[in-house]
Amino acid sequence: MGLMDWFRNLAGGAEGAAADMAPSPPADRHAGEAGGLNFMTAIDAHMKWKTRLENYINGTSDEDLKVEVVSCDDKCPLGQWLHGPGGESYGAIQTFDDMKAMHAHFHTCAGHVLTTAQQGRKDDALRMLDHGDYVRASERLKMQLAKLYVYISER
């Protein structure tokens, strides 16, 4: 399976099952670049948020996560691209607008998990990582990234 097929499969995946439906991506992650962004790296970085948050909640992280930073959608490389060169090039496209909104929602959900953990509600925060808005936002973000990659690559 080629990289474009992997992205198409991921983009067309049923919500909540996208990770299960899409086999592992091809090894050449540099091939996931389009429009000035490496989409493979962006997907990978946002999927790692679950582990980062779990480690923070469980006290095994060296990171000093701050809600006001985690909740912002313009701090990570994807957010900087969305609010910068990506927006300049693709901002008039509905698929881009959907991606930008989903990315902001993902960071809002991640910030809510972190807030819950910092309030001392560790069990609730851990549950949020496996059920509810955070999980849905994470899966939708992955699918929207794949859709945007396919759109940009086919133009």
PASEBA-1860 file (N, C-alpha, C; in nm, 3 decimals):
! residues 155
1> MGLMDWFR> 0.085/-0.117/0.000/0.000/0.000/0.000/0.090/0.123/0.000 ~ 0.063/0.214/-0.093/0.138/0.337/-0.102/0.088/0.439/-0.001 ~ 0.163/0.545/0.013/0.129/0.648/0.110/-0.005/0.715/0.078 ~ -0.029/0.746/-0.049/-0.156/0.810/-0.085/-0.273/0.717/-0.051 ~ -0.257/0.588/-0.076/-0.363/0.492/-0.039/-0.384/0.491/0.112 ~ -0.275/0.499/0.187/-0.287/0.501/0.333/-0.365/0.623/0.379 ~ -0.332/0.739/0.322/-0.404/0.861/0.358/-0.550/0.852/0.315 ~ -0.577/0.801/0.195/-0.716/0.788/0.150/-0.794/0.695/0.243
9> NLAGGAEG> -0.733/0.586/0.281/-0.798/0.491/0.372/-0.829/0.558/0.505 ~ -0.734/0.632/0.557/-0.752/0.702/0.683/-0.858/0.811/0.670 ~ -0.856/0.885/0.561/-0.951/0.994/0.539/-1.094/0.943/0.527 ~ -1.109/0.823/0.474/-1.243/0.769/0.455/-1.289/0.680/0.567 ~ -1.209/0.667/0.672/-1.241/0.577/0.782/-1.363/0.619/0.860 ~ -1.433/0.520/0.912/-1.549/0.547/0.997/-1.499/0.605/1.128 ~ -1.569/0.704/1.177/-1.530/0.770/1.302/-1.517/0.666/1.413 ~ -1.413/0.681/1.492/-1.391/0.590/1.603/-1.318/0.464/1.564
17> AAADMAPS> -1.308/0.439/1.434/-1.242/0.317/1.389/-1.127/0.347/1.295 ~ -1.095/0.473/1.275/-0.993/0.511/1.178/-0.860/0.444/1.207 ~ -0.821/0.439/1.332/-0.692/0.380/1.367/-0.692/0.230/1.340 ~ -0.806/0.165/1.361/-0.815/0.021/1.338/-0.820/-0.013/1.190 ~ -0.882/0.074/1.111/-0.902/0.046/0.970/-0.776/0.069/0.888 ~ -0.698/0.166/0.925/-0.582/0.201/0.845/-0.462/0.121/0.891 ~ -0.403/0.042/0.800/-0.281/-0.028/0.838/-0.170/0.072/0.863 ~ -0.058/0.022/0.910/0.055/0.111/0.937/0.095/0.184/0.810
25> PPADRHAG> 0.138/0.309/0.827/0.180/0.386/0.710/0.310/0.332/0.653 ~ 0.336/0.361/0.527/0.464/0.322/0.469/0.579/0.384/0.547 ~ 0.696/0.323/0.540/0.810/0.365/0.620/0.864/0.503/0.581 ~ 0.851/0.543/0.456/0.906/0.671/0.411/0.816/0.786/0.453 ~ 0.839/0.837/0.573/0.755/0.944/0.627/0.779/1.077/0.556 ~ 0.891/1.093/0.488/0.915/1.219/0.416/0.820/1.233/0.299 ~ 0.765/1.122/0.253/0.672/1.126/0.141/0.539/1.188/0.182 ~ 0.515/1.208/0.310/0.389/1.265/0.358/0.387/1.417/0.356
33> EAGGLNFM> 0.478/1.478/0.283/0.484/1.624/0.277/0.398/1.676/0.163 ~ 0.322/1.780/0.193/0.240/1.846/0.091/0.211/1.987/0.139 ~ 0.218/2.081/0.050/0.182/2.218/0.083/0.267/2.281/0.191 ~ 0.388/2.231/0.209/0.477/2.288/0.310/0.462/2.228/0.449 ~ 0.390/2.117/0.460/0.371/2.051/0.590/0.393/1.902/0.574 ~ 0.460/1.840/0.671/0.470/1.695/0.672/0.350/1.642/0.750 ~ 0.253/1.590/0.678/0.128/1.544/0.738/0.148/1.421/0.824 ~ 0.244/1.335/0.788/0.273/1.217/0.871/0.323/1.262/1.008
41> TAIDAHMK> 0.413/1.358/1.009/0.467/1.410/1.135/0.357/1.476/1.217 ~ 0.268/1.550/1.151/0.158/1.618/1.222/0.063/1.516/1.285 ~ 0.030/1.411/1.211/-0.057/1.306/1.267/0.011/1.241/1.385 ~ 0.137/1.204/1.367/0.212/1.137/1.473/0.221/1.223/1.599 ~ 0.252/1.351/1.582/0.266/1.441/1.698/0.135/1.452/1.775 ~ 0.024/1.458/1.705/-0.104/1.473/1.775/-0.153/1.342/1.836 ~ -0.114/1.229/1.777/-0.150/1.101/1.838/-0.066/1.077/1.964 ~ 0.052/1.135/1.972/0.137/1.120/2.091/0.085/1.200/2.210
49> WKTRLENY> -0.009/1.291/2.187/-0.064/1.368/2.299/-0.127/1.278/2.403 ~ -0.188/1.170/2.362/-0.251/1.080/2.460/-0.145/1.028/2.558 ~ -0.033/0.981/2.507/0.074/0.931/2.593/0.132/1.042/2.678 ~ 0.151/1.158/2.619/0.204/1.272/2.696/0.112/1.306/2.813 ~ -0.018/1.310/2.787/-0.114/1.341/2.893/-0.121/1.230/2.996 ~ -0.120/1.104/2.951/-0.120/0.991/3.046/0.001/0.998/3.138 ~ 0.117/1.022/3.080/0.239/1.031/3.161/0.230/1.145/3.261 ~ 0.178/1.258/3.219/0.162/1.372/3.309/0.066/1.336/3.423
57> INGTSDED> -0.047/1.279/3.388/-0.149/1.243/3.488/-0.093/1.142/3.588 ~ -0.015/1.046/3.538/0.041/0.941/3.623/0.168/0.983/3.697 ~ 0.214/1.105/3.673/0.333/1.154/3.742/0.463/1.099/3.690 ~ 0.463/1.048/3.566/0.585/0.990/3.509/0.644/1.077/3.399 ~ 0.596/1.199/3.388/0.642/1.290/3.284/0.736/1.395/3.343 ~ 0.835/1.431/3.264/0.924/1.541/3.301/0.871/1.674/3.247 ~ 0.764/1.668/3.169/0.709/1.789/3.108/0.628/1.870/3.210 ~ 0.640/2.000/3.199/0.560/2.091/3.280/0.450/2.146/3.190
65> LKVEVVSC> 0.346/2.066/3.169/0.239/2.105/3.078/0.153/2.214/3.141 ~ 0.123/2.314/3.062/0.041/2.426/3.107/-0.086/2.430/3.023 ~ -0.200/2.441/3.091/-0.330/2.439/3.024/-0.337/2.548/2.918 ~ -0.288/2.667/2.952/-0.299/2.778/2.857/-0.217/2.757/2.730 ~ -0.117/2.671/2.735/-0.038/2.639/2.616/-0.100/2.520/2.543 ~ -0.132/2.415/2.616/-0.191/2.295/2.556/-0.321/2.328/2.484 ~ -0.399/2.419/2.540/-0.530/2.454/2.484/-0.521/2.541/2.359 ~ -0.407/2.600/2.334/-0.391/2.688/2.217/-0.363/2.606/2.092
73> DDKCPLGQ> -0.428/2.643/1.985/-0.410/2.569/1.860/-0.302/2.628/1.769 ~ -0.230/2.727/1.817/-0.128/2.789/1.731/0.014/2.774/1.786 ~ 0.034/2.684/1.882/0.166/2.667/1.943/0.246/2.554/1.879 ~ 0.179/2.451/1.832/0.248/2.335/1.773/0.280/2.365/1.626 ~ 0.369/2.288/1.565/0.403/2.311/1.424/0.281/2.308/1.331 ~ 0.188/2.218/1.354/0.067/2.215/1.270/-0.012/2.344/1.286 ~ -0.031/2.388/1.409/-0.105/2.511/1.433/-0.037/2.632/1.372 ~ 0.095/2.635/1.379/0.168/2.746/1.318/0.150/2.745/1.166
81> WLHGPGGE> 0.147/2.626/1.107/0.124/2.615/0.963/-0.020/2.656/0.929 ~ -0.117/2.610/1.009/-0.257/2.644/0.984/-0.281/2.794/0.992 ~ -0.218/2.858/1.090/-0.238/3.002/1.110/-0.141/3.086/1.027 ~ -0.049/3.021/0.958/0.051/3.093/0.877/0.043/3.053/0.732 ~ 0.149/2.988/0.681/0.155/2.958/0.538/0.041/2.870/0.487 ~ -0.005/2.777/0.567/-0.117/2.693/0.523/-0.243/2.775/0.502 ~ -0.269/2.865/0.595/-0.386/2.951/0.583/-0.377/3.044/0.464 ~ -0.256/3.093/0.438/-0.236/3.181/0.323/-0.262/3.108/0.192
89> SYGAIQTF> -0.220/2.982/0.185/-0.234/2.906/0.061/-0.369/2.837/0.045 ~ -0.426/2.791/0.156/-0.545/2.705/0.147/-0.664/2.755/0.227 ~ -0.654/2.874/0.285/-0.757/2.925/0.374/-0.895/2.939/0.315 ~ -0.907/2.946/0.183/-1.037/2.961/0.118/-1.104/2.826/0.090 ~ -1.039/2.719/0.127/-1.089/2.584/0.097/-1.163/2.529/0.219 ~ -1.282/2.474/0.198/-1.363/2.421/0.308/-1.290/2.311/0.386 ~ -1.220/2.224/0.315/-1.146/2.116/0.381/-1.043/2.174/0.478 ~ -0.980/2.284/0.438/-0.884/2.351/0.526/-0.954/2.409/0.648
97> DDMKAMHA> -1.066/2.478/0.626/-1.141/2.535/0.739/-1.185/2.427/0.837 ~ -1.231/2.314/0.784/-1.271/2.202/0.870/-1.153/2.152/0.952 ~ -1.037/2.140/0.886/-0.916/2.094/0.954/-0.876/2.191/1.065 ~ -0.880/2.319/1.035/-0.841/2.420/1.132/-0.933/2.417/1.254 ~ -1.063/2.405/1.230/-1.160/2.398/1.340/-1.141/2.271/1.423 ~ -1.117/2.159/1.356/-1.097/2.033/1.428/-0.969/2.038/1.510 ~ -0.866/2.099/1.457/-0.740/2.111/1.530/-0.760/2.195/1.657 ~ -0.832/2.305/1.645/-0.859/2.389/1.762/-0.940/2.312/1.866
105> HFHTCAGH> -1.039/2.235/1.819/-1.122/2.156/1.911/-1.037/2.050/1.983 ~ -0.947/1.985/1.910/-0.859/1.886/1.970/-0.780/1.948/2.086 ~ -0.721/2.065/2.062/-0.641/2.128/2.168/-0.728/2.173/2.285 ~ -0.850/2.214/2.258/-0.943/2.248/2.367/-0.970/2.124/2.452 ~ -0.995/2.011/2.387/-1.020/1.886/2.459/-0.898/1.841/2.539 ~ -0.779/1.851/2.479/-0.656/1.815/2.551/-0.638/1.905/2.672 ~ -0.667/2.032/2.657/-0.659/2.126/2.770/-0.758/2.092/2.879 ~ -0.875/2.044/2.841/-0.976/2.005/2.940/-0.930/1.882/3.019
113> VLTTAQQG> -0.867/1.787/2.951/-0.812/1.670/3.020/-0.706/1.716/3.120 ~ -0.619/1.805/3.077/-0.512/1.855/3.164/-0.570/1.932/3.283 ~ -0.670/2.015/3.260/-0.736/2.088/3.369/-0.793/1.991/3.471 ~ -0.860/1.887/3.423/-0.919/1.787/3.511/-0.811/1.720/3.596 ~ -0.698/1.686/3.534/-0.587/1.625/3.608/-0.531/1.721/3.712 ~ -0.516/1.846/3.675/-0.458/1.944/3.767/-0.553/1.979/3.881 ~ -0.680/1.946/3.866/-0.777/1.963/3.975/-0.774/1.845/4.070 ~ -0.685/1.749/4.043/-0.671/1.633/4.130/-0.766/1.519/4.095
121> RKDDALRM> -0.833/1.529/3.984/-0.929/1.426/3.941/-0.862/1.335/3.838 ~ -0.758/1.264/3.884/-0.678/1.182/3.794/-0.759/1.073/3.725 ~ -0.845/1.004/3.799/-0.923/0.897/3.738/-1.015/0.951/3.629 ~ -1.076/1.065/3.654/-1.162/1.127/3.552/-1.080/1.166/3.429 ~ -0.962/1.222/3.452/-0.876/1.264/3.341/-0.834/1.144/3.257 ~ -0.797/1.034/3.323/-0.758/0.913/3.249/-0.875/0.857/3.170 ~ -0.994/0.859/3.229/-1.114/0.813/3.156/-1.139/0.898/3.032 ~ -1.116/1.028/3.045/-1.138/1.119/2.932/-1.047/1.086/2.813
129> LDHGDYVR> -0.932/1.028/2.840/-0.840/0.992/2.732/-0.888/0.872/2.652 ~ -0.978/0.793/2.710/-1.027/0.673/2.643/-1.172/0.683/2.598 ~ -1.244/0.782/2.648/-1.387/0.795/2.617/-1.422/0.943/2.603 ~ -1.519/0.972/2.522/-1.572/1.108/2.518/-1.509/1.198/2.415 ~ -1.515/1.328/2.444/-1.476/1.431/2.348/-1.330/1.422/2.303 ~ -1.239/1.393/2.395/-1.098/1.387/2.356/-1.075/1.280/2.250 ~ -1.131/1.162/2.272/-1.112/1.051/2.178/-1.172/1.085/2.042 ~ -1.294/1.137/2.043/-1.359/1.175/1.917/-1.279/1.283/1.845
137> ASERLKMQ> -1.233/1.382/1.919/-1.155/1.490/1.858/-1.024/1.437/1.799 ~ -0.960/1.345/1.868/-0.835/1.288/1.821/-0.855/1.211/1.690 ~ -0.959/1.128/1.685/-0.988/1.051/1.563/-1.028/1.142/1.448 ~ -1.112/1.240/1.477/-1.155/1.333/1.372/-1.037/1.415/1.320 ~ -0.949/1.454/1.410/-0.831/1.530/1.368/-0.747/1.448/1.272 ~ -0.726/1.323/1.305/-0.647/1.234/1.220/-0.713/1.222/1.081 ~ -0.844/1.203/1.079/-0.914/1.191/0.951/-0.910/1.322/0.872 ~ -0.925/1.436/0.940/-0.922/1.565/0.871/-0.783/1.593/0.814
145> LAKLYVYI> -0.680/1.557/0.889/-0.544/1.573/0.837/-0.526/1.490/0.710 ~ -0.575/1.367/0.712/-0.565/1.280/0.595/-0.643/1.339/0.477 ~ -0.764/1.389/0.503/-0.845/1.449/0.396/-0.774/1.570/0.335 ~ -0.717/1.653/0.419/-0.649/1.772/0.369/-0.525/1.733/0.289 ~ -0.452/1.632/0.335/-0.336/1.584/0.260/-0.377/1.538/0.121 ~ -0.482/1.456/0.115/-0.530/1.405/-0.014/-0.571/1.522/-0.104 ~ -0.645/1.616/-0.048/-0.690/1.732/-0.126/-0.571/1.809/-0.184 ~ -0.476/1.843/-0.099/-0.360/1.921/-0.144/-0.276/1.842/-0.244
153> SER> -0.256/1.715/-0.218/-0.171/1.632/-0.305/-0.231/1.611/-0.443 ~ -0.362/1.614/-0.452/-0.427/1.589/-0.581/-0.447/1.717/-0.662 ~ -0.404/1.831/-0.611/-0.420/1.957/-0.684/-0.295/1.988/-0.761
END
